[in-house]
Amino acid sequence: MLRKMNKKAFIPSVLSDIYSFLVFVLIILVFFFLFEFSAKPQTADISGRNDELNANMMLVNFLKTNIETEKENITVSELITKYKSEENEDDKKLICDKLNEIDKNPHALLIDGNMRCGSGGEASPIGKKEAIALATIPSYGKTGRETTKVQLKLIKFGS
Amino acid sequence: MRKLKKKSNVLSILSVVLCLLVLIAAFVILIRKTGKFSRDPLGSRQMTLLETYQRGENALLYIDLSAKYEAAQSAYDLAQNGGFYEEFPCGTFDGFALWNNKTAECHPDYKKNFAAQFTENVNLRFILYEDSVIPLDNYNNLVLAEKENKLEIIGGAENPMKILVEKSEKSKGFISIRDLTCKRDGVTCVDGECSLTNDARAALIDAGTIAKNDGKCLYVTSSSRNIALQRKLYAAYVANPDENPLACNPDRLKKCPHVQGMAVDIGFSPHVTGCGNKEGLRKIMNGAGWVNLCSECWHFEFGTDAQKEWADLENTENKENVEFYKRGCYG
């Protein structure tokens, strides 16, 4: 019984199997190329900016730091305010020395964009590898109430 | 058996069709998933949040220091006025406040007067702060307590300070105009921001070319602004409209031209003291498609509704008879 049936149905069944197989392979191939060539590589920039946040925190903490002077206990920000409003050059120098005691690098902390304590000249342009933090503090000037911008420059590590 | 074979044929065909359907579905789903990255680097939004927090910390430092300085200043100011803030109930003599007169004793309520003087003084400090808007009249409930021969002042803010998490200038699509020079482009920027939309930048370069051919240079003194700066300018205008130029309120009008990067304040000089040759400036800017605000000779817009309306007149007949077109300014 089986043999008879096999003989009759052998060719069409094999043919339909082969066609199905071929169609299947064809489909797989078509989709392989579709997936392969429709996928375009996309790029997105990733930049490390951790240093900038650290610089900001460092600057705020630094400005809040207490300093003991002969007369009183004041913070660094108040010392900078005094430095800005002081007209007497000798007193200004004294404040400068105090600031230098706390922060040794005059290129790191800039007051209103200038290097402090008469180190000379304008601040160098900001390099790519420098993290910048900026804070505004109240101060007094010739016109009365003013603000002073304090900048902290840090050399970035890594790229 | 024939039936069986038929079924197996159907199965193999069905398998192929199913496979085809699955692959088509997978393809469609995957194609939809390939959304583009934004122009900003990955994590920019999160970084902006952290930066906003830092801005808040900076503002708090400024507020703390302002309060400290102005507490001392307020004590000094009050002492100058005999302890009174504004009113002198017993009058004055030779410029000095009296604490009594023939009919009454008028000793100052130092806590109340100090609070009023302090509020006025810190307000003057807060207005100067540029990075964000510090609310004014926000420390009215001051608590003054005497402690070991010292006066302790405790002030809690009535309303919280709001700092908007703003998109970066780059993500707004603004392009820098800082590279433009008088010598090469006939226009330069002396503003802090120095950025505009791409179209406005191109139109500014056109204006610069016209100016350069005329032997002149245009100075941009203000271009795109962040909302904080716009708010500050609006607050200054409201406080003193006679001395400060008209400023758009960014909280009411969502289309402030400077905030949208579609406006410049410009002149023949880097100092905003006037426009100089008002008509000459308007002619150059109109020539490049910019429209002027009639009440402010230095303010020009490109890409705003007013400018588009004005530019559309270019294509109309008898445009020379249209007053708005002839004037080249609106408002």
Interface residues (C-beta under 8 A of the other chain):
Chain A: M1 L2 M5 A9 S13 S16 D17 S20 V23 F24 I27 I28 F31 L34 F35 S38 A39 K40 Q42 T43 A44 D45 I46 S47 R49 L53 N56 M57 V60 L63 K64 S77 E78 T81 A135 T136 I137 P138 Y140 R145 E146 T147
Chain B: M1 R2 K5 S8 N9 S12 I13 S15 V16 C19 L20 L23 F27 L30 I31 T34 K36 F37 D40 P41 L42 G43 M47 L50 E51 Q54 E57 N58 L61 Y62 L65 S66 K68 Y69 L124 R125 L128 Y129 E130 D131
